[in-house]
Amino acid sequence: MKNNRQKSQEAEENLDAADLAILRVLVADSRRTLQEIGTTVGLSPTSCWTRIKRLETLGVIKRYTVELDAPLLGYHDSVIVQLTLESHTDETLYEFGRVLATIPEIQEAYLVSGDYDYYIRIAVRDTRDYERLLREKLYKIPGIRHSKSHFVLRVLKDSRVPLI
């Protein structure tokens, strides 16, 4: 069975300029038709379909999704929370991650090295909504030693910008 590094190397070795062009089109708008993609990248729709299926099989394309506009849904603020746990046992880390996954306001969570254990990005309506989330959800998770919060003032770069 191949590990992630081997899968990654295999995917990299099998991508050509046409594959990268198709990926750029799909990242910009995954609802484009095969005809539109083919016209944009200079390939037939059938060739595009074959390449897209191969990219899915390789795991390069993980899923198709919808990007929502958080402010239009009432979530006007983002908060970055740095958080440290009391314990670092496998069970504690697993349980903490499991609970985080149940909180819809949590958009991203990273286990990191350094002074804090986690960086978490949370979408909230406003400061009162964040206070509610802290009291009702985040601080009810057992094992939190310390946290530090930072409200995002402006997004300078969005992580969904393509790497290709």
Residue, then its C-alpha position, 0 to 999 in steps of 0.5 A: m500500500k502506498n503512503n501519502r508521500q508516494k501518492s504525492q510523487e506519483a501525482e506530480e510525475n503524471l501531471d502535464a501542462a494540460d492537466l494543470a490548465i484543466l485544474r486552473v479552470l476547475v478551481a475558478d469554476s467547477r461547474r464549467t461544462l466539458q465543452e467550455i473547459g475544452t475550449t479554454v484549454g485547447l482540448s476536446p471535451t472527451s479528452c478533458w473528461t478522461r483527464i479529469k477522471r484520471l485526476e480524480t483517481l490520482g486524488v489530485i481532485k479531492r471533491y467538488t464543493v460550493e463556496l459560501d459568502a459568509p458575510l451574506l449569511g450573517y458571519h461578518d467576522s473571523v477570529i483566529v484562536q491560538l489554543t493550548l491543551e493541558s495534556h497531549t496524549d493521543e486520546t486527548l488530541y483525538e477527543f479535542g479534534r472530534v469535538l472541534a469537528t462538531i462546531p459549525e462555526i469552526q472553519e479550520a483547525y490546525l495542530v501546530s508546533g510552537d508555543y500553542d498547540y492549535y490555530i483555529r479559525i472561527a466565523v462569527r456574527d460579531t463580538r457578542d456571538y464570539e463570546r457566546l461561542l466561547r462560553e457555550k461551546l469552546y470553553k466547555i471542551p475539557g482540557i483547554r489550558h490557555s487560549k488567545s484570540h485575534f479578530v481578523l481585520r482584513v484578509l490579504k490572501d485567501s487560502r483557496v487561491p490555486l497553487i497552480 
